[in-house]
Amino acid sequence: MKLTQMMAATGLAAFLLFAGGAGVASLGTQPAFAQAQPDTKKPASRPTTKARRDRRAAQRAATRSKRAACTAEARARGVSMLRRQSYIRSCMRKG
């Protein structure tokens, strides 16, 4: 027998042995990828209180008015459109 034929026969025998062994071991069970996964759902969200919603609404309103003031200041100073976003961001950080 030539070396290549012997290697092919050995490889085929090894494949059949491995495939047969895996088939017997997993007979009647699910494949590894189909096993039950842990439950990763988020817990149900709870509704917030009215006071908390009102406080957050007030914070958003304050942020909007501050942004509007910074935008008006940027226009008054003649900041170019390319640099205006950066200017507004730094203005908002100043407080």
VOPA-496461 format. One record per residue (C-alpha): residue in three letters; residue number from 0; x, y, z. Coordinates in nm, 4 decimals. Layout:
// residues N
<node><residuo>Ala</residuo><num>NUM</num><u>X</u><v>Y</v><w>Z</w></node>
...
***
This chain:
// residues 95
<node><residuo>Met</residuo><num>0</num><u>0.0000</u><v>0.0000</v><w>0.0000</w></node>
<node><residuo>Lys</residuo><num>1</num><u>0.1296</u><v>0.3421</v><w>-0.0821</w></node>
<node><residuo>Leu</residuo><num>2</num><u>0.1848</u><v>0.5966</v><w>0.1922</w></node>
<node><residuo>Thr</residuo><num>3</num><u>-0.0888</u><v>0.8329</v><w>0.0693</w></node>
<node><residuo>Gln</residuo><num>4</num><u>-0.3449</u><v>0.5534</v><w>0.0515</w></node>
<node><residuo>Met</residuo><num>5</num><u>-0.2497</u><v>0.4408</v><w>0.4004</w></node>
<node><residuo>Met</residuo><num>6</num><u>-0.2848</u><v>0.7944</v><w>0.5361</w></node>
<node><residuo>Ala</residuo><num>7</num><u>-0.6234</u><v>0.8322</v><w>0.3686</w></node>
<node><residuo>Ala</residuo><num>8</num><u>-0.7444</u><v>0.5018</v><w>0.5087</w></node>
<node><residuo>Thr</residuo><num>9</num><u>-0.6195</u><v>0.5914</v><w>0.8569</w></node>
<node><residuo>Gly</residuo><num>10</num><u>-0.7869</u><v>0.9321</v><w>0.8390</w></node>
<node><residuo>Leu</residuo><num>11</num><u>-1.1128</u><v>0.7784</v><w>0.7238</w></node>
<node><residuo>Ala</residuo><num>12</num><u>-1.0994</u><v>0.5199</v><w>1.0015</w></node>
<node><residuo>Ala</residuo><num>13</num><u>-1.0295</u><v>0.7914</v><w>1.2603</w></node>
<node><residuo>Phe</residuo><num>14</num><u>-1.3172</u><v>1.0015</v><w>1.1295</w></node>
<node><residuo>Leu</residuo><num>15</num><u>-1.5602</u><v>0.7103</v><w>1.1408</w></node>
<node><residuo>Leu</residuo><num>16</num><u>-1.4448</u><v>0.6186</v><w>1.4902</w></node>
<node><residuo>Phe</residuo><num>17</num><u>-1.4839</u><v>0.9745</v><w>1.6141</w></node>
<node><residuo>Ala</residuo><num>18</num><u>-1.8173</u><v>1.0321</v><w>1.4409</w></node>
<node><residuo>Gly</residuo><num>19</num><u>-1.9492</u><v>0.6986</v><w>1.5617</w></node>
<node><residuo>Gly</residuo><num>20</num><u>-1.8390</u><v>0.7655</v><w>1.9190</w></node>
<node><residuo>Ala</residuo><num>21</num><u>-1.9913</u><v>1.1100</v><w>1.9183</w></node>
<node><residuo>Gly</residuo><num>22</num><u>-2.3131</u><v>0.9720</v><w>1.7753</w></node>
<node><residuo>Val</residuo><num>23</num><u>-2.3420</u><v>0.7100</v><w>2.0475</w></node>
<node><residuo>Ala</residuo><num>24</num><u>-2.2563</u><v>0.9552</v><w>2.3252</w></node>
<node><residuo>Ser</residuo><num>25</num><u>-2.5113</u><v>1.2127</v><w>2.2115</w></node>
<node><residuo>Leu</residuo><num>26</num><u>-2.7852</u><v>0.9652</v><w>2.1234</w></node>
<node><residuo>Gly</residuo><num>27</num><u>-3.1120</u><v>1.0938</v><w>2.2680</w></node>
<node><residuo>Thr</residuo><num>28</num><u>-2.9687</u><v>1.4254</v><w>2.3877</w></node>
<node><residuo>Gln</residuo><num>29</num><u>-2.9718</u><v>1.7723</v><w>2.2414</w></node>
<node><residuo>Pro</residuo><num>30</num><u>-2.6659</u><v>1.9100</v><w>2.0647</w></node>
<node><residuo>Ala</residuo><num>31</num><u>-2.4392</u><v>2.1345</v><w>2.2720</w></node>
<node><residuo>Phe</residuo><num>32</num><u>-2.5606</u><v>2.4553</v><w>2.1055</w></node>
<node><residuo>Ala</residuo><num>33</num><u>-2.9249</u><v>2.3761</v><w>2.1859</w></node>
<node><residuo>Gln</residuo><num>34</num><u>-2.8755</u><v>2.3472</v><w>2.5624</w></node>
<node><residuo>Ala</residuo><num>35</num><u>-3.0849</u><v>2.5711</v><w>2.7830</w></node>
<node><residuo>Gln</residuo><num>36</num><u>-2.9395</u><v>2.9190</v><w>2.8149</w></node>
<node><residuo>Pro</residuo><num>37</num><u>-2.9602</u><v>3.1167</v><w>3.1398</w></node>
<node><residuo>Asp</residuo><num>38</num><u>-3.2455</u><v>3.3634</v><w>3.1612</w></node>
<node><residuo>Thr</residuo><num>39</num><u>-3.0990</u><v>3.7077</v><w>3.0875</w></node>
<node><residuo>Lys</residuo><num>40</num><u>-3.4181</u><v>3.9097</v><w>3.0653</w></node>
<node><residuo>Lys</residuo><num>41</num><u>-3.4235</u><v>4.2445</v><w>3.2358</w></node>
<node><residuo>Pro</residuo><num>42</num><u>-3.6420</u><v>4.2681</v><w>3.5416</w></node>
<node><residuo>Ala</residuo><num>43</num><u>-3.9729</u><v>4.4424</v><w>3.4915</w></node>
<node><residuo>Ser</residuo><num>44</num><u>-3.9347</u><v>4.8179</v><w>3.5269</w></node>
<node><residuo>Arg</residuo><num>45</num><u>-4.1235</u><v>4.9803</v><w>3.8067</w></node>
<node><residuo>Pro</residuo><num>46</num><u>-4.3087</u><v>5.3065</v><w>3.7570</w></node>
<node><residuo>Thr</residuo><num>47</num><u>-4.1510</u><v>5.6189</v><w>3.9024</w></node>
<node><residuo>Thr</residuo><num>48</num><u>-4.3171</u><v>5.8538</v><w>4.1437</w></node>
<node><residuo>Lys</residuo><num>49</num><u>-4.4774</u><v>6.1775</v><w>4.0309</w></node>
<node><residuo>Ala</residuo><num>50</num><u>-4.2227</u><v>6.3804</v><w>4.2272</w></node>
<node><residuo>Arg</residuo><num>51</num><u>-3.9365</u><v>6.2083</v><w>4.0476</w></node>
<node><residuo>Arg</residuo><num>52</num><u>-4.0955</u><v>6.2644</v><w>3.7055</w></node>
<node><residuo>Asp</residuo><num>53</num><u>-4.1573</u><v>6.6304</v><w>3.7846</w></node>
<node><residuo>Arg</residuo><num>54</num><u>-3.8007</u><v>6.6786</v><w>3.9082</w></node>
<node><residuo>Arg</residuo><num>55</num><u>-3.6612</u><v>6.5220</v><w>3.5911</w></node>
<node><residuo>Ala</residuo><num>56</num><u>-3.8902</u><v>6.7353</v><w>3.3738</w></node>
<node><residuo>Ala</residuo><num>57</num><u>-3.7629</u><v>7.0463</v><w>3.5519</w></node>
<node><residuo>Gln</residuo><num>58</num><u>-3.4026</u><v>6.9362</v><w>3.4925</w></node>
<node><residuo>Arg</residuo><num>59</num><u>-3.4713</u><v>6.8865</v><w>3.1232</w></node>
<node><residuo>Ala</residuo><num>60</num><u>-3.6366</u><v>7.2283</v><w>3.0986</w></node>
<node><residuo>Ala</residuo><num>61</num><u>-3.3378</u><v>7.3923</v><w>3.2693</w></node>
<node><residuo>Thr</residuo><num>62</num><u>-3.0998</u><v>7.2167</v><w>3.0304</w></node>
<node><residuo>Arg</residuo><num>63</num><u>-3.3036</u><v>7.3291</v><w>2.7288</w></node>
<node><residuo>Ser</residuo><num>64</num><u>-3.3071</u><v>7.6917</v><w>2.8434</w></node>
<node><residuo>Lys</residuo><num>65</num><u>-2.9327</u><v>7.6841</v><w>2.9168</w></node>
<node><residuo>Arg</residuo><num>66</num><u>-2.8633</u><v>7.5359</v><w>2.5712</w></node>
<node><residuo>Ala</residuo><num>67</num><u>-3.0808</u><v>7.8038</v><w>2.4099</w></node>
<node><residuo>Ala</residuo><num>68</num><u>-2.8886</u><v>8.0740</v><w>2.5967</w></node>
<node><residuo>Cys</residuo><num>69</num><u>-2.5541</u><v>7.9253</v><w>2.4906</w></node>
<node><residuo>Thr</residuo><num>70</num><u>-2.6714</u><v>7.9027</v><w>2.1293</w></node>
<node><residuo>Ala</residuo><num>71</num><u>-2.7814</u><v>8.2673</v><w>2.1344</w></node>
<node><residuo>Glu</residuo><num>72</num><u>-2.4472</u><v>8.3676</v><w>2.2870</w></node>
<node><residuo>Ala</residuo><num>73</num><u>-2.2598</u><v>8.1757</v><w>2.0158</w></node>
<node><residuo>Arg</residuo><num>74</num><u>-2.4581</u><v>8.3515</v><w>1.7447</w></node>
<node><residuo>Ala</residuo><num>75</num><u>-2.4013</u><v>8.6911</v><w>1.9064</w></node>
<node><residuo>Arg</residuo><num>76</num><u>-2.0266</u><v>8.6308</v><w>1.9212</w></node>
<node><residuo>Gly</residuo><num>77</num><u>-2.0244</u><v>8.5201</v><w>1.5572</w></node>
<node><residuo>Val</residuo><num>78</num><u>-1.8893</u><v>8.1700</v><w>1.6231</w></node>
<node><residuo>Ser</residuo><num>79</num><u>-1.8699</u><v>7.9799</v><w>1.2934</w></node>
<node><residuo>Met</residuo><num>80</num><u>-2.1046</u><v>7.6875</v><w>1.2335</w></node>
<node><residuo>Leu</residuo><num>81</num><u>-1.8137</u><v>7.4426</v><w>1.2413</w></node>
<node><residuo>Arg</residuo><num>82</num><u>-1.7079</u><v>7.5519</v><w>1.5902</w></node>
<node><residuo>Arg</residuo><num>83</num><u>-2.0508</u><v>7.6295</v><w>1.7312</w></node>
<node><residuo>Gln</residuo><num>84</num><u>-2.1246</u><v>7.2780</v><w>1.8613</w></node>
<node><residuo>Ser</residuo><num>85</num><u>-1.7984</u><v>7.2748</v><w>2.0539</w></node>
<node><residuo>Tyr</residuo><num>86</num><u>-1.8650</u><v>7.6243</v><w>2.1875</w></node>
<node><residuo>Ile</residuo><num>87</num><u>-2.2128</u><v>7.5280</v><w>2.3079</w></node>
<node><residuo>Arg</residuo><num>88</num><u>-2.0765</u><v>7.2172</v><w>2.4762</w></node>
<node><residuo>Ser</residuo><num>89</num><u>-1.8106</u><v>7.4128</v><w>2.6646</w></node>
<node><residuo>Cys</residuo><num>90</num><u>-2.0669</u><v>7.6813</v><w>2.7555</w></node>
<node><residuo>Met</residuo><num>91</num><u>-2.2986</u><v>7.4141</v><w>2.8980</w></node>
<node><residuo>Arg</residuo><num>92</num><u>-2.0137</u><v>7.2750</v><w>3.1113</w></node>
<node><residuo>Lys</residuo><num>93</num><u>-1.9404</u><v>7.6164</v><w>3.2624</w></node>
<node><residuo>Gly</residuo><num>94</num><u>-2.2681</u><v>7.5990</v><w>3.4440</w></node>
***
